Amino acid sequence: MEPVNIIRDIIQELVHLRLDKGVSPQELSNNIFEEGYQEVRIQKIFEEIHCILTFVDNDMFSDKRIKIKYKYIYNQNQYLQQILNISNKNVLSIWNRDEEEMRLIKLIEDQYLLMEKTSDELGAFLRSLPEDLQTLLSYSECKTGC
């Protein structure tokens, strides 16, 4: 596939991600009626909504039932921002909106480089992104060597 078509597909994926709020807290709370679900807790922490689901499921490697806990974090606009798996005292990020947006932007950057576009052309594209993505890019660049 041509880099320009790949870029178009990635941009479509990025637009879809930005428009899709993700599973809502209301949908998650309905899981309490499903077998194995023990607790659904929703709380507001500063400007975020935290939805914590606890359920039991069969362990893949034994006949034991194990307790599983997920935390879904939403922003004030009700967009899902992050999904965490909480096990004992370990917290594992399953999905993160900012990281997913960055991954898609980096894929676009890579395709621009394959097309041998100038840094000015790439810069023009990056400046055309919404302001919050530009801020995310600036923050990422500072973390990697600003």
N, CA, C and O atoms as a GROMACS GRO file, in nm:
protein
  584
    1MET      N    1   0.085  -0.118   0.000
    1MET     CA    2   0.000   0.000   0.000
    1MET      C    3   0.089   0.124   0.000
    1MET      O    4   0.194   0.127   0.064
    2GLU      N    5   0.046   0.224  -0.072
    2GLU     CA    6   0.119   0.350  -0.082
    2GLU      C    7   0.116   0.425   0.051
    2GLU      O    8   0.016   0.422   0.122
    3PRO      N    9   0.227   0.493   0.086
    3PRO     CA   10   0.230   0.568   0.212
    3PRO      C   11   0.115   0.668   0.226
    3PRO      O   12   0.063   0.687   0.336
    4VAL      N   13   0.074   0.732   0.116
    4VAL     CA   14  -0.034   0.830   0.124
    4VAL      C   15  -0.166   0.762   0.164
    4VAL      O   16  -0.245   0.820   0.238
    5ASN      N   17  -0.189   0.639   0.116
    5ASN     CA   18  -0.310   0.565   0.155
    5ASN      C   19  -0.301   0.518   0.300
    5ASN      O   20  -0.401   0.517   0.372
    6ILE      N   21  -0.182   0.480   0.341
    6ILE     CA   22  -0.161   0.439   0.480
    6ILE      C   23  -0.188   0.559   0.573
    6ILE      O   24  -0.253   0.544   0.676
    7ILE      N   25  -0.137   0.676   0.533
    7ILE     CA   26  -0.160   0.798   0.613
    7ILE      C   27  -0.310   0.826   0.622
    7ILE      O   28  -0.360   0.858   0.730
    8ARG      N   29  -0.381   0.815   0.511
    8ARG     CA   30  -0.526   0.839   0.511
    8ARG      C   31  -0.595   0.744   0.609
    8ARG      O   32  -0.682   0.786   0.686
    9ASP      N   33  -0.557   0.615   0.606
    9ASP     CA   34  -0.618   0.516   0.696
    9ASP      C   35  -0.588   0.546   0.842
    9ASP      O   36  -0.675   0.532   0.928
   10ILE      N   37  -0.465   0.586   0.869
   10ILE     CA   38  -0.427   0.618   1.007
   10ILE      C   39  -0.502   0.742   1.055
   10ILE      O   40  -0.547   0.747   1.170
   11ILE      N   41  -0.515   0.842   0.968
   11ILE     CA   42  -0.590   0.962   1.006
   11ILE      C   43  -0.734   0.927   1.035
   11ILE      O   44  -0.792   0.979   1.130
   12GLN      N   45  -0.794   0.839   0.954
   12GLN     CA   46  -0.932   0.795   0.981
   12GLN      C   47  -0.941   0.727   1.117
   12GLN      O   48  -1.038   0.748   1.191
   13GLU      N   49  -0.842   0.645   1.149
   13GLU     CA   50  -0.841   0.579   1.279
   13GLU      C   51  -0.828   0.681   1.392
   13GLU      O   52  -0.893   0.668   1.496
   14LEU      N   53  -0.744   0.782   1.372
   14LEU     CA   54  -0.726   0.887   1.472
   14LEU      C   55  -0.856   0.967   1.491
   14LEU      O   56  -0.894   0.997   1.604
   15VAL      N   57  -0.922   1.001   1.383
   15VAL     CA   58  -1.049   1.073   1.391
   15VAL      C   59  -1.152   0.989   1.466
   15VAL      O   60  -1.223   1.039   1.553
   16HIS      N   61  -1.160   0.861   1.432
   16HIS     CA   62  -1.255   0.772   1.500
   16HIS      C   63  -1.225   0.767   1.651
   16HIS      O   64  -1.316   0.773   1.733
   17LEU      N   65  -1.098   0.755   1.685
   17LEU     CA   66  -1.060   0.751   1.827
   17LEU      C   67  -1.102   0.878   1.898
   17LEU      O   68  -1.150   0.873   2.011
   18ARG      N   69  -1.085   0.992   1.832
   18ARG     CA   70  -1.118   1.120   1.896
   18ARG      C   71  -1.269   1.141   1.909
   18ARG      O   72  -1.315   1.212   1.998
   19LEU      N   73  -1.346   1.079   1.821
   19LEU     CA   74  -1.492   1.094   1.827
   19LEU      C   75  -1.557   0.992   1.919
   19LEU      O   76  -1.665   1.017   1.973
   20ASP      N   77  -1.494   0.878   1.937
   20ASP     CA   78  -1.550   0.769   2.016
   20ASP      C   79  -1.519   0.789   2.164
   20ASP      O   80  -1.402   0.794   2.204
   21LYS      N   81  -1.623   0.802   2.244
   21LYS     CA   82  -1.603   0.822   2.388
   21LYS      C   83  -1.561   0.694   2.459
   21LYS      O   84  -1.507   0.701   2.570
   22GLY      N   85  -1.584   0.578   2.398
   22GLY     CA   86  -1.554   0.452   2.464
   22GLY      C   87  -1.674   0.405   2.544
   22GLY      O   88  -1.778   0.470   2.546
   23VAL      N   89  -1.658   0.293   2.609
   23VAL     CA   90  -1.766   0.237   2.691
   23VAL      C   91  -1.798   0.336   2.803
   23VAL      O   92  -1.708   0.390   2.866
   24SER      N   93  -1.926   0.358   2.827
   24SER     CA   94  -1.966   0.458   2.926
   24SER      C   95  -1.973   0.396   3.066
   24SER      O   96  -1.987   0.275   3.080
   25PRO      N   97  -1.964   0.480   3.170
   25PRO     CA   98  -1.980   0.429   3.306
   25PRO      C   99  -2.116   0.362   3.325
   25PRO      O  100  -2.127   0.265   3.401
   26GLN      N  101  -2.220   0.413   3.258
   26GLN     CA  102  -2.352   0.353   3.270
   26GLN      C  103  -2.352   0.210   3.214
   26GLN      O  104  -2.411   0.119   3.272
   27GLU      N  105  -2.285   0.191   3.099
   27GLU     CA  106  -2.276   0.057   3.041
   27GLU      C  107  -2.199  -0.037   3.133
   27GLU      O  108  -2.236  -0.153   3.150
   28LEU      N  109  -2.091   0.014   3.192
   28LEU     CA  110  -2.012  -0.069   3.284
   28LEU      C  111  -2.094  -0.107   3.406
   28LEU      O  112  -2.086  -0.220   3.454
   29SER      N  113  -2.173  -0.013   3.456
   29SER     CA  114  -2.251  -0.043   3.577
   29SER      C  115  -2.355  -0.152   3.551
   29SER      O  116  -2.394  -0.223   3.644
   30ASN      N  117  -2.401  -0.167   3.428
   30ASN     CA  118  -2.497  -0.273   3.395
   30ASN      C  119  -2.435  -0.413   3.408
   30ASN      O  120  -2.507  -0.512   3.416
   31ASN      N  121  -2.303  -0.420   3.411
   31ASN     CA  122  -2.237  -0.550   3.425
   31ASN      C  123  -2.265  -0.616   3.560
   31ASN      O  124  -2.244  -0.737   3.575
   32ILE      N  125  -2.311  -0.540   3.657
   32ILE     CA  126  -2.338  -0.597   3.789
   32ILE      C  127  -2.442  -0.709   3.779
   32ILE      O  128  -2.447  -0.797   3.865
   33PHE      N  129  -2.524  -0.706   3.675
   33PHE     CA  130  -2.625  -0.810   3.656
   33PHE      C  131  -2.568  -0.936   3.591
   33PHE      O  132  -2.637  -1.038   3.584
   34GLU      N  133  -2.444  -0.929   3.544
   34GLU     CA  134  -2.381  -1.044   3.479
   34GLU      C  135  -2.321  -1.138   3.584
   34GLU      O  136  -2.280  -1.096   3.692
   35GLU      N  137  -2.316  -1.264   3.549
   35GLU     CA  138  -2.259  -1.365   3.639
   35GLU      C  139  -2.112  -1.334   3.666
   35GLU      O  140  -2.037  -1.298   3.575
   36GLY      N  141  -2.073  -1.346   3.788
   36GLY     CA  142  -1.933  -1.328   3.826
   36GLY      C  143  -1.898  -1.188   3.874
   36GLY      O  144  -1.798  -1.170   3.943
   37TYR      N  145  -1.980  -1.089   3.839
   37TYR     CA  146  -1.950  -0.952   3.883
   37TYR      C  147  -1.991  -0.936   4.028
   37TYR      O  148  -2.102  -0.972   4.068
   38GLN      N  149  -1.899  -0.881   4.107
   38GLN     CA  150  -1.922  -0.866   4.250
   38GLN      C  151  -1.944  -0.720   4.291
   38GLN      O  152  -2.020  -0.692   4.384
   39GLU      N  153  -1.877  -0.630   4.221
   39GLU     CA  154  -1.886  -0.490   4.262
   39GLU      C  155  -1.862  -0.398   4.143
   39GLU      O  156  -1.775  -0.423   4.060
   40VAL      N  157  -1.942  -0.293   4.139
   40VAL     CA  158  -1.920  -0.183   4.045
   40VAL      C  159  -1.924  -0.056   4.129
   40VAL      O  160  -2.024  -0.026   4.194
   41ARG      N  161  -1.814   0.017   4.126
   41ARG     CA  162  -1.805   0.139   4.207
   41ARG      C  163  -1.770   0.255   4.116
   41ARG      O  164  -1.678   0.246   4.035
   42ILE      N  165  -1.843   0.364   4.129
   42ILE     CA  166  -1.816   0.483   4.049
   42ILE      C  167  -1.795   0.599   4.145
   42ILE      O  168  -1.876   0.625   4.234
   43GLN      N  169  -1.682   0.670   4.125
   43GLN     CA  170  -1.654   0.782   4.213
   43GLN      C  171  -1.588   0.895   4.134
   43GLN      O  172  -1.519   0.872   4.034
   44LYS      N  173  -1.610   1.015   4.182
   44LYS     CA  174  -1.548   1.132   4.121
   44LYS      C  175  -1.425   1.169   4.202
   44LYS      O  176  -1.432   1.189   4.323
   45ILE      N  177  -1.313   1.178   4.132
   45ILE     CA  178  -1.188   1.218   4.197
   45ILE      C  179  -1.136   1.338   4.120
   45ILE      O  180  -1.090   1.326   4.007
   46PHE      N  181  -1.145   1.454   4.183
   46PHE     CA  182  -1.115   1.582   4.120
   46PHE      C  183  -1.200   1.594   3.994
   46PHE      O  184  -1.323   1.595   4.004
   47GLU      N  185  -1.140   1.605   3.877
   47GLU     CA  186  -1.216   1.623   3.752
   47GLU      C  187  -1.237   1.492   3.676
   47GLU      O  188  -1.285   1.493   3.563
   48GLU      N  189  -1.200   1.381   3.737
   48GLU     CA  190  -1.211   1.252   3.670
   48GLU      C  191  -1.320   1.166   3.734
   48GLU      O  192  -1.351   1.180   3.852
   49ILE      N  193  -1.375   1.077   3.654
   49ILE     CA  194  -1.467   0.976   3.703
   49ILE      C  195  -1.394   0.843   3.699
   49ILE      O  196  -1.341   0.805   3.595
   50HIS      N  197  -1.390   0.772   3.812
   50HIS     CA  198  -1.326   0.641   3.820
   50HIS      C  199  -1.436   0.537   3.838
   50HIS      O  200  -1.518   0.544   3.929
   51CYS      N  201  -1.434   0.440   3.749
   51CYS     CA  202  -1.530   0.331   3.756
   51CYS      C  203  -1.450   0.202   3.778
   51CYS      O  204  -1.368   0.164   3.695
   52ILE      N  205  -1.474   0.137   3.890
   52ILE     CA  206  -1.398   0.018   3.927
   52ILE      C  207  -1.490  -0.103   3.925
   52ILE      O  208  -1.593  -0.106   3.993
   53LEU      N  209  -1.452  -0.202   3.846
   53LEU     CA  210  -1.530  -0.325   3.834
   53LEU      C  211  -1.451  -0.438   3.897
   53LEU      O  212  -1.332  -0.453   3.872
   54THR      N  213  -1.519  -0.518   3.979
   54THR     CA  214  -1.457  -0.636   4.040
   54THR      C  215  -1.543  -0.757   4.004
   54THR      O  216  -1.665  -0.757   4.021
   55PHE      N  217  -1.477  -0.859   3.952
   55PHE     CA  218  -1.548  -0.982   3.916
   55PHE      C  219  -1.455  -1.100   3.934
   55PHE      O  220  -1.334  -1.084   3.948
   56VAL      N  221  -1.513  -1.218   3.935
   56VAL     CA  222  -1.433  -1.340   3.944
   56VAL      C  223  -1.446  -1.415   3.811
   56VAL      O  224  -1.549  -1.411   3.744
   57ASP      N  225  -1.337  -1.484   3.777
   57ASP     CA  226  -1.334  -1.561   3.653
   57ASP      C  227  -1.244  -1.682   3.676
   57ASP      O  228  -1.169  -1.686   3.774
   58ASN      N  229  -1.252  -1.778   3.589
   58ASN     CA  230  -1.168  -1.896   3.599
   58ASN      C  231  -1.025  -1.864   3.555
   58ASN      O  232  -1.004  -1.797   3.453
   59ASP      N  233  -0.930  -1.910   3.632
   59ASP     CA  234  -0.789  -1.895   3.596
   59ASP      C  235  -0.761  -1.980   3.472
   59ASP      O  236  -0.812  -2.092   3.460
   60MET      N  237  -0.680  -1.927   3.379
   60MET     CA  238  -0.651  -1.999   3.256
   60MET      C  239  -0.571  -2.127   3.280
   60MET      O  240  -0.580  -2.222   3.202
   61PHE      N  241  -0.492  -2.129   3.387
   61PHE     CA  242  -0.399  -2.239   3.408
   61PHE      C  243  -0.439  -2.334   3.520
   61PHE      O  244  -0.367  -2.430   3.549
   62SER      N  245  -0.552  -2.308   3.583
   62SER     CA  246  -0.598  -2.397   3.690
   62SER      C  247  -0.750  -2.390   3.699
   62SER      O  248  -0.815  -2.317   3.624
   63ASP      N  249  -0.804  -2.467   3.790
   63ASP     CA  250  -0.950  -2.466   3.809
   63ASP      C  251  -0.993  -2.360   3.910
   63ASP      O  252  -1.112  -2.349   3.942
   64LYS      N  253  -0.898  -2.283   3.960
   64LYS     CA  254  -0.929  -2.183   4.061
   64LYS      C  255  -1.002  -2.064   4.000
   64LYS      O  256  -0.984  -2.030   3.883
   65ARG      N  257  -1.084  -2.003   4.083
   65ARG     CA  258  -1.150  -1.877   4.044
   65ARG      C  259  -1.064  -1.763   4.098
   65ARG      O  260  -1.022  -1.766   4.213
   66ILE      N  261  -1.040  -1.666   4.015
   66ILE     CA  262  -0.956  -1.553   4.058
   66ILE      C  263  -1.037  -1.423   4.051
   66ILE      O  264  -1.126  -1.406   3.968
   67LYS      N  265  -1.001  -1.332   4.141
   67LYS     CA  266  -1.066  -1.202   4.147
   67LYS      C  267  -0.992  -1.108   4.052
   67LYS      O  268  -0.869  -1.099   4.055
   68ILE      N  269  -1.069  -1.039   3.968
   68ILE     CA  270  -1.012  -0.946   3.870
   68ILE      C  271  -1.074  -0.809   3.895
   68ILE      O  272  -1.194  -0.796   3.920
   69LYS      N  273  -0.988  -0.707   3.888
   69LYS     CA  274  -1.036  -0.571   3.910
   69LYS      C  275  -0.983  -0.480   3.799
   69LYS      O  276  -0.863  -0.479   3.769
   70TYR      N  277  -1.074  -0.406   3.739
   70TYR     CA  278  -1.038  -0.308   3.636
   70TYR      C  279  -1.084  -0.170   3.680
   70TYR      O  280  -1.190  -0.154   3.741
   71LYS      N  281  -1.003  -0.070   3.648
   71LYS     CA  282  -1.041   0.069   3.674
   71LYS      C  283  -1.046   0.141   3.540
   71LYS      O  284  -0.950   0.141   3.463
   72TYR      N  285  -1.161   0.203   3.514
   72TYR     CA  286  -1.183   0.283   3.394
   72TYR      C  287  -1.182   0.429   3.438
   72TYR      O  288  -1.256   0.467   3.529
   73ILE      N  289  -1.100   0.511   3.373
   73ILE     CA  290  -1.088   0.652   3.412
   73ILE      C  291  -1.139   0.739   3.296
   73ILE      O  292  -1.098   0.724   3.181
   74TYR      N  293  -1.230   0.832   3.332
   74TYR     CA  294  -1.293   0.921   3.234
   74TYR      C  295  -1.258   1.066   3.264
   74TYR      O  296  -1.236   1.103   3.380
   75ASN      N  297  -1.254   1.149   3.159
   75ASN     CA  298  -1.236   1.292   3.182
   75ASN      C  299  -1.372   1.357   3.206
   75ASN      O  300  -1.474   1.289   3.205
   76GLN      N  301  -1.372   1.487   3.227
   76GLN     CA  302  -1.498   1.557   3.258
   76GLN      C  303  -1.594   1.561   3.140
   76GLN      O  304  -1.712   1.591   3.158
   77ASN      N  305  -1.546   1.531   3.019
   77ASN     CA  306  -1.632   1.525   2.901
   77ASN      C  307  -1.684   1.384   2.875
   77ASN      O  308  -1.742   1.356   2.770
   78GLN      N  309  -1.662   1.295   2.970
   78GLN     CA  310  -1.709   1.157   2.966
   78GLN      C  311  -1.638   1.071   2.861
   78GLN      O  312  -1.693   0.971   2.815
   79TYR      N  313  -1.515   1.109   2.824
   79TYR     CA  314  -1.435   1.028   2.734
   79TYR      C  315  -1.347   0.934   2.818
   79TYR      O  316  -1.280   0.976   2.912
   80LEU      N  317  -1.350   0.807   2.781
   80LEU     CA  318  -1.263   0.710   2.847
   80LEU      C  319  -1.118   0.748   2.819
   80LEU      O  320  -1.079   0.764   2.704
   81GLN      N  321  -1.039   0.762   2.925
   81GLN     CA  322  -0.898   0.802   2.911
   81GLN      C  323  -0.802   0.686   2.932
   81GLN      O  324  -0.697   0.679   2.867
   82GLN      N  325  -0.838   0.596   3.022
   82GLN     CA  326  -0.743   0.490   3.056
   82GLN      C  327  -0.818   0.372   3.117
   82GLN      O  328  -0.919   0.388   3.186
   83ILE      N  329  -0.764   0.252   3.090
   83ILE     CA  330  -0.813   0.130   3.155
   83ILE      C  331  -0.695   0.067   3.226
   83ILE      O  332  -0.589   0.044   3.167
   84LEU      N  333  -0.714   0.038   3.355
   84LEU     CA  334  -0.609  -0.023   3.436
   84LEU      C  335  -0.655  -0.158   3.488
   84LEU      O  336  -0.772  -0.177   3.519
   85ASN      N  337  -0.562  -0.252   3.495
   85ASN     CA  338  -0.587  -0.381   3.560
   85ASN      C  339  -0.517  -0.373   3.695
   85ASN      O  340  -0.397  -0.347   3.703
   86ILE      N  341  -0.594  -0.395   3.801
   86ILE     CA  342  -0.539  -0.388   3.936
   86ILE      C  343  -0.536  -0.529   3.993
   86ILE      O  344  -0.641  -0.591   4.011
   87SER      N  345  -0.417  -0.578   4.021
   87SER     CA  346  -0.400  -0.714   4.072
   87SER      C  347  -0.306  -0.708   4.191
   87SER      O  348  -0.190  -0.667   4.178
   88ASN      N  349  -0.356  -0.749   4.306
   88ASN     CA  350  -0.281  -0.736   4.431
   88ASN      C  351  -0.238  -0.591   4.444
   88ASN      O  352  -0.323  -0.503   4.457
   89LYS      N  353  -0.108  -0.564   4.443
   89LYS     CA  354  -0.063  -0.425   4.452
   89LYS      C  355  -0.004  -0.377   4.321
   89LYS      O  356   0.056  -0.270   4.314
   90ASN      N  357  -0.021  -0.457   4.216
   90ASN     CA  358   0.030  -0.420   4.084
   90ASN      C  359  -0.079  -0.352   4.003
   90ASN      O  360  -0.196  -0.393   4.006
   91VAL      N  361  -0.041  -0.248   3.930
   91VAL     CA  362  -0.133  -0.177   3.842
   91VAL      C  363  -0.072  -0.181   3.702
   91VAL      O  364   0.041  -0.137   3.680
   92LEU      N  365  -0.149  -0.234   3.609
   92LEU     CA  366  -0.103  -0.248   3.471
   92LEU      C  367  -0.197  -0.168   3.380
   92LEU      O  368  -0.318  -0.188   3.382
   93SER      N  369  -0.139  -0.079   3.301
   93SER     CA  370  -0.219  -0.003   3.206
   93SER      C  371  -0.254  -0.093   3.088
   93SER      O  372  -0.165  -0.145   3.020
   94ILE      N  373  -0.383  -0.110   3.065
   94ILE     CA  374  -0.432  -0.192   2.955
   94ILE      C  375  -0.449  -0.107   2.830
   94ILE      O  376  -0.419  -0.152   2.720
   95TRP      N  377  -0.497   0.015   2.847
   95TRP     CA  378  -0.522   0.105   2.735
   95TRP      C  379  -0.516   0.247   2.786
   95TRP      O  380  -0.562   0.277   2.896
   96ASN      N  381  -0.458   0.337   2.703
   96ASN     CA  382  -0.445   0.477   2.740
   96ASN      C  383  -0.472   0.562   2.616
   96ASN      O  384  -0.403   0.546   2.515
   97ARG      N  385  -0.569   0.650   2.621
   97ARG     CA  386  -0.606   0.732   2.505
   97ARG      C  387  -0.489   0.815   2.455
   97ARG      O  388  -0.463   0.817   2.334
   98ASP      N  389  -0.416   0.883   2.543
   98ASP     CA  390  -0.304   0.966   2.501
   98ASP      C  391  -0.198   0.882   2.430
   98ASP      O  392  -0.145   0.922   2.327
   99GLU      N  393  -0.167   0.767   2.486
   99GLU     CA  394  -0.067   0.680   2.424
   99GLU      C  395  -0.113   0.629   2.289
   99GLU      O  396  -0.033   0.617   2.196
  100GLU      N  397  -0.241   0.600   2.276
  100GLU     CA  398  -0.295   0.552   2.148
  100GLU      C  399  -0.291   0.664   2.043
  100GLU      O  400  -0.257   0.639   1.928
  101GLU      N  401  -0.325   0.786   2.084
  101GLU     CA  402  -0.316   0.899   1.991
  101GLU      C  403  -0.171   0.922   1.948
  101GLU      O  404  -0.143   0.946   1.830
  102MET      N  405  -0.080   0.914   2.044
  102MET     CA  406   0.063   0.932   2.011
  102MET      C  407   0.112   0.823   1.916
  102MET      O  408   0.188   0.851   1.824
  103ARG      N  409   0.068   0.700   1.939
  103ARG     CA  410   0.108   0.590   1.852
  103ARG      C  411   0.065   0.616   1.708
  103ARG      O  412   0.142   0.593   1.615
  104LEU      N  413  -0.056   0.663   1.692
  104LEU     CA  414  -0.108   0.691   1.558
  104LEU      C  415  -0.034   0.807   1.493
  104LEU      O  416  -0.003   0.802   1.374
  105ILE      N  417  -0.006   0.911   1.570
  105ILE     CA  418   0.068   1.025   1.514
  105ILE      C  419   0.209   0.983   1.474
  105ILE      O  420   0.259   1.024   1.369
  106LYS      N  421   0.272   0.901   1.555
  106LYS     CA  422   0.407   0.852   1.521
  106LYS      C  423   0.404   0.768   1.393
  106LYS      O  424   0.497   0.775   1.312
  107LEU      N  425   0.298   0.689   1.374
  107LEU     CA  426   0.284   0.612   1.251
  107LEU      C  427   0.273   0.704   1.130
  107LEU      O  428   0.330   0.678   1.024
  108ILE      N  429   0.198   0.814   1.146
  108ILE     CA  430   0.186   0.912   1.038
  108ILE      C  431   0.321   0.975   1.010
  108ILE      O  432   0.360   0.989   0.894
  109GLU      N  433   0.394   1.013   1.116
  109GLU     CA  434   0.528   1.070   1.098
  109GLU      C  435   0.618   0.974   1.021
  109GLU      O  436   0.692   1.015   0.931
  110ASP      N  437   0.613   0.847   1.057
  110ASP     CA  438   0.696   0.746   0.989
  110ASP      C  439   0.663   0.738   0.841
  110ASP      O  440   0.753   0.725   0.759
  111GLN      N  441   0.535   0.746   0.807
  111GLN     CA  442   0.494   0.740   0.666
  111GLN      C  443   0.540   0.865   0.591
  111GLN      O  444   0.579   0.856   0.475
  112TYR      N  445   0.535   0.981   0.657
  112TYR     CA  446   0.587   1.103   0.595
  112TYR      C  447   0.735   1.085   0.562
  112TYR      O  448   0.780   1.124   0.454
  113LEU      N  449   0.809   1.027   0.654
  113LEU     CA  450   0.952   1.006   0.631
  113LEU      C  451   0.976   0.908   0.516
  113LEU      O  452   1.068   0.927   0.437
  114LEU      N  453   0.893   0.804   0.505
  114LEU     CA  454   0.904   0.710   0.394
  114LEU      C  455   0.878   0.778   0.260
  114LEU      O  456   0.936   0.740   0.158
  115MET      N  457   0.792   0.878   0.260
  115MET     CA  458   0.762   0.952   0.138
  115MET      C  459   0.868   1.057   0.109
  115MET      O  460   0.861   1.129   0.009
  116GLU      N  461   0.967   1.066   0.198
  116GLU     CA  462   1.078   1.161   0.187
  116GLU      C  463   1.028   1.305   0.183
  116GLU      O  464   1.078   1.388   0.107
  117LYS      N  465   0.930   1.333   0.264
  117LYS     CA  466   0.879   1.470   0.277
  117LYS      C  467   0.976   1.550   0.362
  117LYS      O  468   1.047   1.494   0.446
  118THR      N  469   0.978   1.680   0.341
  118THR     CA  470   1.068   1.765   0.417
  118THR      C  471   1.015   1.783   0.559
  118THR      O  472   0.897   1.759   0.587
  119SER      N  473   1.102   1.825   0.646
  119SER     CA  474   1.059   1.850   0.784
  119SER      C  475   0.959   1.964   0.788
  119SER      O  476   0.875   1.969   0.878
  120ASP      N  477   0.966   2.058   0.691
  120ASP     CA  478   0.866   2.165   0.685
  120ASP      C  479   0.728   2.110   0.655
  120ASP      O  480   0.629   2.154   0.714
  121GLU      N  481   0.720   2.012   0.563
  121GLU     CA  482   0.591   1.952   0.529
  121GLU      C  483   0.535   1.873   0.648
  121GLU      O  484   0.416   1.880   0.677
  122LEU      N  485   0.623   1.799   0.715
  122LEU     CA  486   0.580   1.726   0.834
  122LEU      C  487   0.536   1.823   0.943
  122LEU      O  488   0.434   1.802   1.008
  123GLY      N  489   0.614   1.929   0.961
  123GLY     CA  490   0.579   2.031   1.061
  123GLY      C  491   0.445   2.094   1.032
  123GLY      O  492   0.367   2.120   1.124
  124ALA      N  493   0.417   2.120   0.903
  124ALA     CA  494   0.288   2.180   0.865
  124ALA      C  495   0.174   2.086   0.901
  124ALA      O  496   0.070   2.129   0.951
  125PHE      N  497   0.194   1.957   0.877
  125PHE     CA  498   0.091   1.860   0.914
  125PHE      C  499   0.071   1.860   1.066
  125PHE      O  500  -0.042   1.866   1.113
  126LEU      N  501   0.180   1.853   1.141
  126LEU     CA  502   0.169   1.846   1.286
  126LEU      C  503   0.103   1.972   1.343
  126LEU      O  504   0.028   1.964   1.440
  127ARG      N  505   0.130   2.089   1.281
  127ARG     CA  506   0.067   2.213   1.327
  127ARG      C  507  -0.081   2.217   1.292
  127ARG      O  508  -0.157   2.295   1.349
  128SER      N  509  -0.124   2.132   1.197
  128SER     CA  510  -0.266   2.128   1.160
  128SER      C  511  -0.350   2.045   1.257
  128SER      O  512  -0.473   2.046   1.252
  129LEU      N  513  -0.283   1.973   1.346
  129LEU     CA  514  -0.353   1.889   1.444
  129LEU      C  515  -0.421   1.977   1.549
  129LEU      O  516  -0.379   2.090   1.572
  130PRO      N  517  -0.526   1.925   1.612
  130PRO     CA  518  -0.590   2.001   1.722
  130PRO      C  519  -0.487   2.037   1.829
  130PRO      O  520  -0.389   1.966   1.851
  131GLU      N  521  -0.513   2.148   1.895
  131GLU     CA  522  -0.419   2.202   1.994
  131GLU      C  523  -0.381   2.101   2.103
  131GLU      O  524  -0.265   2.095   2.144
  132ASP      N  525  -0.479   2.023   2.151
  132ASP     CA  526  -0.448   1.929   2.258
  132ASP      C  527  -0.352   1.820   2.210
  132ASP      O  528  -0.271   1.770   2.288
  133LEU      N  529  -0.360   1.781   2.082
  133LEU     CA  530  -0.264   1.684   2.030
  133LEU      C  531  -0.126   1.746   2.014
  133LEU      O  532  -0.025   1.681   2.037
  134GLN      N  533  -0.123   1.873   1.975
  134GLN     CA  534   0.006   1.942   1.965
  134GLN      C  535   0.073   1.951   2.102
  134GLN      O  536   0.194   1.934   2.114
  135THR      N  537  -0.007   1.977   2.205
  135THR     CA  538   0.046   1.981   2.342
  135THR      C  539   0.098   1.844   2.382
  135THR      O  540   0.204   1.833   2.444
  136LEU      N  541   0.024   1.741   2.346
  136LEU     CA  542   0.065   1.604   2.375
  136LEU      C  543   0.198   1.572   2.306
  136LEU      O  544   0.285   1.508   2.364
  137LEU      N  545   0.212   1.617   2.180
  137LEU     CA  546   0.337   1.597   2.106
  137LEU      C  547   0.452   1.670   2.174
  137LEU      O  548   0.560   1.613   2.190
  138SER      N  549   0.430   1.794   2.214
  138SER     CA  550   0.534   1.872   2.280
  138SER      C  551   0.578   1.805   2.409
  138SER      O  552   0.697   1.798   2.438
  139TYR      N  553   0.481   1.755   2.487
  139TYR     CA  554   0.511   1.687   2.612
  139TYR      C  555   0.592   1.561   2.586
  139TYR      O  556   0.687   1.531   2.657
  140SER      N  557   0.553   1.486   2.483
  140SER     CA  558   0.624   1.363   2.448
  140SER      C  559   0.766   1.392   2.405
  140SER      O  560   0.859   1.321   2.445
  141GLU      N  561   0.786   1.495   2.325
  141GLU     CA  562   0.920   1.528   2.278
  141GLU      C  563   1.008   1.571   2.395
  141GLU      O  564   1.127   1.540   2.397
  142CYS      N  565   0.950   1.640   2.493
  142CYS     CA  566   1.028   1.682   2.610
  142CYS      C  567   1.066   1.560   2.695
  142CYS      O  568   1.175   1.557   2.753
  143LYS      N  569   0.979   1.460   2.702
  143LYS     CA  570   1.011   1.340   2.780
  143LYS      C  571   1.124   1.261   2.714
  143LYS      O  572   1.199   1.191   2.782
  144THR      N  573   1.138   1.273   2.580
  144THR     CA  574   1.239   1.194   2.511
  144THR      C  575   1.365   1.274   2.480
  144THR      O  576   1.451   1.225   2.407
  145GLY      N  577   1.377   1.392   2.531
  145GLY     CA  578   1.502   1.464   2.511
  145GLY      C  579   1.486   1.610   2.474
  145GLY      O  580   1.547   1.655   2.378
  146CYS      N  581   1.407   1.683   2.545
  146CYS     CA  582   1.380   1.824   2.519
  146CYS      C  583   1.495   1.909   2.569
  146CYS      O  584   1.491   2.032   2.557
   0.00000   0.00000   0.00000
